[in-house]
Amino acid sequence: MSDIKLVRSHSMPIAKARALAEKAAASLAAEYDLAHEWHGNSLHFHRSGVDGQMHVTASEIQLDVKLGFLLRAFKGKLLQHIERELDQFLPAKQVRAPAKKTPKTTARGS
């Protein structure tokens, strides 16, 4: 069972999504001293107390991380940091803003 599970949707070619996943993983690996390697479209990473994978598909990136006993206390902080890293490298989803409503004007007769 994963301690941290994230899914980010994307609309990029899988090669570009893999490249961005690699950038995010490399940044996290440098900071947390993680070893990482690709197995097909899954990036596996590990170190003492951390084991996980980032699986890249044609429409999303799925992250599953298992934390050792001592690191579970930092789960919230780690999750926030991972989300920031992924958001930094993955393009933001374009969200359509709701159309502005124009106030209705009514003519009042005298």
Order of alpha helices (4+ residues) and beta strands (2+ residues): beta-alpha-beta-beta-beta-beta-alpha
